[in-house]
Amino acid sequence: MRLNPRSGYLALAVTIAGTSAANAQNLPAATAATPATPAPLVAQADPPPADPQADPQQAPKVEPPAAATPEAPRPPEELLRKMIDEQLAKGIKPKVGDVSMHGYFRAGYGVSQEGGRQVCFQAPGAIAKWRLGNECDEYGEFIFSAPAYIGENGFVATANVMFDFFVPTTSQGYTDTFTPGNNELGRGIGWGTSQLYFDFAGVPFLGEGAHAWIGRRYYKRDNIDTIDYFYWNSSGLGGGIEDIPLSGPVKLSVAMFEADGPGKANATDPTLPSLPLRSEMGLRPDIRVYGIPVPGGELVLGVNPVIDVSGDTANAPTNTTSGISATAMHVAKAMGGTNKLVAQYGVGSAVGNNGVFGSLENSSKANFVRLLDHFDFQVTPKFSANLVAVFNRYSKETTGQTDARIGITAGARVSYAFRENAALIADAGFDTVSDVGDRRNLFKVTVAPSLVANKGFWGRPQLRVFATVATWNAAARAAGVDSGGIYTNTDKTVGATFGMQGEAWW
């Protein structure tokens, strides 16, 4: 792919990984994962002109480029910044007014073995669900990025805005519009603005490669895409400086985010949205050092305090708390992919699924421990896989139960590309959760013949048809194992769905 030096600056820009999630830190997913995004495209230099005096028999042989190492989806801002740095290093200046749009979406539908529309399976109390053939919604996000100012010294200010939409299973099949009705925007579709921020690159005194930013954004999200689980995710409204060079490959990022208390029902009109009290607020520093060379790879260390700055008022006395969490992550390249081994611990208001924040009204005794490992690899051009193992422990002060909640997730997704644009994708995952009463277990497996963009594990777009089967124990059934609640009051321990889904990021 070739870039026009003037207008092609953003032609390689960001792609979004997607993910929906069952809680606020996810995309969907972020993400969206959130989501989820592939490795950035890199501009290919034009070959040197041929020497007319050279002997054609002695012309140098041009070797084909080596295949790129597969890379997990990355947040769009990271890809954009990498592209900015690469282009500035080449002396290529962007042009104010250039706009790039990239995004992510998934859409599809299914039917249940019991009749009616698709239901999705998840162990009650589990932190996430296995996504393949098990997503009962439509989700998309689209980011627009453009340089707003370009200085002669290499300084570049970039504006970024992302819009997202979400259609739950209860609204699939309806026509969604922007026409207001019943005090809602459209029918069955939710629109939002998940990112809106400015980024400054090329500020000389910040250090080579450093960036400053302020706004609302997805920030350095680490997730397991196959279960759409964002285990280290500070996203929100804030600002900071990142990629500050320290020594050699080691870099530092420092940011400060705001944190609101939980939403409160409107006493005057309960039909209005629940909003946090003005008096409930916290500050969330995010400090990370990464690129630390260690045997087998690199080490990433981070600390995420929550500083309670809430105030008391006569009408709304608050009962809020501070907290702190810490994360250590070992990153290793192996078998054409990446392995991440992670340990996390947090207390107080820092206790949450996202690893950095839960609620300002958490008990000061609340705590969590998380250990996980996820490994994606590309053994051959045709065969790739992702392995996942997660251990979570939330204290009883966190869950409100009489015992701590312990959850274990383990499984894998595999892909075999039997043709250039066709693959057989399958996953199998197990979740078990205990806190009070009997342990809740669920096992799920999906097979999905697919049309694919390429043979790689992270290759998108993909068009899939799928068959999903799940089985569970009586304790899980009693607590609810499917999104439609159709198995709760039965004696069945097996369910199945069939359908189709498209997923893309670009």
N, C-alpha and C positions, 0 to 999 in steps of 0.2 A: 504494500500500500504506500502511495507517495503522498506527500503533503505539499500543498501550496504554501510557501513561506509566509505569505501575507494573510490569507484567509483560512488556511488549514490548521491554524494553531489549536483549535478546539475540536478538530475533526476526529481526534483520537480519544476524546474525553471519556468521561466516566461511564461506567455501566453499573447497574444496580442489581444487587442480589435481592432476592425476594424472600420474603418470608412473612407469613402471617404468624401471629402468636396468640396465645390465649391470655396473655397478660400485657401490661402497659409497656414493658421494656421491649417487647417483640415487635416485630414488624408485622411487624409483621416480623419486619419484620421485620421489624422488622422487622434481614433482614434481614422487615422487613424486613429479615432480616432482612431481620433482616436479613430483614433481611435482613442479596447475594450477588456477587459480581465476578466476572472472569478477569484473567490477567489482561493488562492494557495492551493495546496494539502498539507496535513500534514502527515509526516511519522507516522505510527502506531507502537507503541512498541509491541514486542512479549509478549504474556501472560506469567506469571510466571510459572515455571515447577510445575507439580503436586507433592504433598507430598505423597510418597509411603506408609507412615504410616497412612495417614488420612483415615477415614472411608468414602468410596465412597458415602454413603448415606448422609454424612454431607458436601460434596464438595460444595464450594461456587458457587452460581449461577452467571454467567457472564451476566450482563445486556448489551443489544445492545447499541451502541453509540447513543447519541442524534443527531437528524438531525441538520446539520449545518445551521446557519442563512444565508439566501441569501445575497450576497454582489455584488454590482455593479462591472463591469469590472474595473481593476486598471492597470495603466501603468506597463510595464514589469519590469522596474528597481526597482519599489517599491516591487514587488513580489520577485524579486531576492534578494533584501536586507533583506527582512523579512526572507527568507529562510536561508540566510547566518547567520543571528543572531541566529536563532533557532538551526542550526546545531552546531555553535561554542559553544552555551550555553550547548549543550549536550556533548561537548568534541569531536565531530566528525570533523576530518580535511578533507578538500577536497584534491584531487590529481591533480597536475599539468598535464595537457593534457586531462582531462575530458572535453568534449564538450557537451553542451545541445543546441538543436534547438527547438524553439517553434515559433508559428506564428498565423496568421489570414488570412482568405481569404473569398471572396464572389464571386460567379459566377452564371450566369443565363441568361435567355433571355425572351423576351415577344413579343407579337404582339399587334398592335393598332386596336381599333375599326374601324378606318378609313382605315385600310389596311397598310401593311408594318410593319417595326419593332417597338418595344416598344418605346414610348416617356414617359418622366417623367415630372410631374407637380410641379410647384412652383410659388407662388405669386411673381410677379415682385417687386424686392427690398427687399424681405424677407431675413432674415439672414440665413435660412436653409429650408429644405423641410422634410416632413414626409417620413421616409425611407422605411417602410414596403411596398413591392410591388411597389416601386417607385425609384429604383436605376438602371440607364441605363449604367452600366459599369461593369468591372471586376477589382478587386483589391486584392492584397495580400502583406503580409510582413512577413519576416522570420528573427528571431534574433538568433544569435549564441553567446553563452556566455561560457567562460572558465576561470578557475583560472590560472593566469600567474606566481604568486609567493605566497608562503605560509611561514610565519614566525613561529618560535617556540612560540612567545608570543601571538599568535592568530591573527596576521596581515594577511590579505588576499587581494591581488590585483587581480581584475577581469577585463578581456578584453571583450568588447561587440561590436558586429557589426550587423547591421540590413540592409537587402536588401529588396526593395519593387518594385512592378510592378503595372502598371496601363494600362488598355485597355479601351478606351472610346467607347461609343456606335457606333461611326462611323467605328470602326475597329473590332467589334465583328463579329465572323464568319470566319475571316481570320486565316490562320495558322501563328503563331508568332514564330520567330526564333531569334537566335543571329547573323545571317548572315547580315553583313552591306550591305546597299543598299540605294542609294539616300542620302548619308550623314546621314543616320539614323541608329540607332541600332535596327535591326529587322524591321518588318513591322507592324505598328499599335500598338506597345507596348513600354511603357516607363519604363526603369529601373533606380533605384536610390539607394543611400545609405543614409537613413534617420537617422541612429544612428551609431556613432563610438566614443566610449569613454572608459576611464579607471575609475574604481571605487576602492577606498581604504577603507577597513573596518578593524576594530580592532586596530586603532591607539590610544594607551592608553590616550594620553594627550588631545585628542579631546572630550573625554567624552564617556560614555558607549552608544553604539548604533549609534554613529555618523559616517558619511561617507564623504570622500572627493572625488572629481571627477573633471576631465577635459575632454572636447571633445564635440562632437555634439550629442545631445540627446533630447528625449522627457522629458520634465521637469514638474512634478507635474501638469499634465493636468486635469482640471475639465471639464466634458462635459455632455451633455444630449444625451444619446445614441440613443433614438428613433428618434431624428431629426438630429443627427450627428453634434451637435453644441458645439464647444470648446470655452466656454465663459471665461476661465481663463487659458491661455496657453503661457508660456514663452519659449517654446522649441526653440533650436537653438545652436549656437556654443558658449561655455562658460565654466565656472568652478565654483566650490564653495564647501561649507561644509553644510551638512544638518543633521537634526535630532540631533542637539546639545541640550543636556538636560539642562533645566533651573531650573525648580522647579516642583517636582511631575510629573504630566503628560504633563506639558507644555514644548514644544520644539521650537527651532529656526532653520531656514534654511536661508542661505545667499548665493547668487550666483551673478555672473556678466556675461552678454552675450554681444555680439557685434550686432550691427544693421546697415545694409547697406541702402543706398538710393535706390530709384526705378531704374529699369533697363533703360538704354538709348540705343537707336538704334545706331548700328555701322555705322558711317558716311562713312567709306571706303567700307564696304560690308554689306548692310542692311539684307542680308540673314543669317548672323551670329547671334548667340544668343545675346539678349540685356543683357548687364551687367551694374551694378552700377558703377558710377564714383569712382575712387580711392579716390577722395577728400571728398566724402560724406560718413560719418560714425558716428555712435552713440554708446554709451555704455548703457546697460540696466541692472541696478541692480534689483534683485528680493529678497525682504526681507519678510519673513513670520514667524508669531508666531502662533502656533496651539496647540490644546489640552487644551485650556483654559476652565475650568469648568464653565458652566453657567446653569441656570435653563432649564431643558429639554434636555440638551445635551452638546455640546462643541462649542466654538467659534474659528474661524480661521480669522486672520487679516493679510493683506498683502499690501505692497506698491511697485509700479513698476515705478520708474522714468525712463526717457529717457534723457541722457546727450548728447547733440550735440557736437561732437568734429570734425566736418567737417572743412576743410580748403578751402581757396579761391585760385584759380589759374587763370592765365591770360586767359587760353583757356576754362575754365569751372567754371565760377563764380557760387557759390551755394547760394541757398535761403532756408536754413534749419532751423529747430527749435527744441527746447527741449520740454519736456512734462512730465506728471506724471499721474498715475492712482492709485486708492486705491480700495480695495475689503474687504468686511466683509461678512462672511459666517457662518450661524448657522447650525450645523449638529446634527440631532436627530435620534435616533433609535426608530422605532415604527412599530407595526403590522408586525414584521418579516422582516422589510426592513429599508430603510434610506430616510430621508427627508432633503433636502438642500435648505435653504432660503438664497438668495444672493443679495447683493446690491453693485453696482460698479459706479464709477465716474472717468472720465479722461479728460485731456485737452492736446492740442498741438499734438505732434507726438505720444503721448500715446493713441490716439483715434483710435480704430480698433475693428473689430469683436472679436478678441482674448482677448480683455480686457487689453492688456499691450502695444501694439505697432501697429501703422498704417503705417505711412510714415514720413520720415524726412522732407518731403516737405509739410506736413500739415500746414495749417494756425495756427498761435499761438492762434487764437480765436476759433479754432475747439474744440468741447467738446461732451461728450456723457454721458448718464445716463442709467443704466440697472438695472432692478429689475426682479428677476425670482425665481421660486420655482419648484422643481421637486422631486417627491416622488415615490419610487418603494416599493411595499409591497407584501407579500406572506401571504394572509389571511388564506388559507388552503393549504394542500399539492397539491391540484389540481388547485386552483385559484390564479392568481397573476396579477399585473397590474403596470403601470407607469403613473403618472399624470404630466402634464407639463403646466406651464404658464410663459410667457416671455413678458416683456415690454422693448422696446429699443427706445431711442430718440437720434438721431444724429443731431447736429446743422447744419444750412444751410452752414456754412463754411466748414463742413466736406463733405457734399454731393455735393456741388456746385449748389444746387437748390435754388429757391427763398424762400423756407420755410424749416423748420426743417423736417427731416424724422422721423415719428413715426411708429413703427411696433409692432404689438401684435400677439403673437402665443399662442394657447391654444388647448389642446387635450389630448388624452390618448391612450395607447395600453393595451389590456387585453389578457390574455392567460388562457384557460381552458383545462387542461390535462384530457381528458376523458378516456385515457388508459395510461399504463406505458410509452409507447414511442410514443404517438400520442396526439396532442393538436390542438385545434382550436384557432388561433391567429387573432386578428383584431385590427385595429386602426382607429381613426377618429381625424382629425386635421383641425383647422381653422387658416388662416393667413389673416391679414389686414394691408395694408401699405398706408400711405399718406405722400406726400411732396409737390407736385405741381399737379394741376389738380384734377380729381376725385379720390376718394379712391379706391384702388385695393384690391379685396377680392377673396379668393379661399378657398374652402372646399374640403377635400379629405378623402375618406374612403376606406379601404382595408380589405378583408377577405382572410385568408390564412390557409387552413388545412395543417398540418405539421407533419412530423416525427421528433421526438425530442430525444435528449440524455437523458433527465430527465424531471421531472415535473416543475422544478424551472423556474422563469422568465429569469434568466441569463444562463440557461442550453444551451450549444452548444456542438456539431454541430446540425443544423436544416436543413431539406430539406422541402421546401415549394412549394406549387402551390398557385397562388394568382389571385384574381380579384380586380382591382382598378378602382374606379370611382371618378372623380373630377368635380366640378362645379365652375363657376366663373362669375364675372360681366363683363360688356362691357369694363370698364377701364382696367381691368387686361388683357382681351383678346387683346386689342389694343397694350399693352406693351409686350405681349408674355408670355404665361402661360405654354408652353410645350417645351421640349428640341429640338424637331424637327421643331418647327414653323409651324405646319400644321393647327393650329386653328386661327392663327393671322388674316388672311384675309378672315375669314368666319364669319357668324353670329351665330355660335354655342356657347353655354355656358356650355356644358357637354361633357366630353370625358371619355374614358375607355381603359384600357389595361388588358391583361391576359398573364400569364407566369409562370415561375418556377425559383426558386433561392435556392442555398445552401449557408449557412453561417457557419463558424467554427472558433473557437479559441482554442488553446491547449497549 
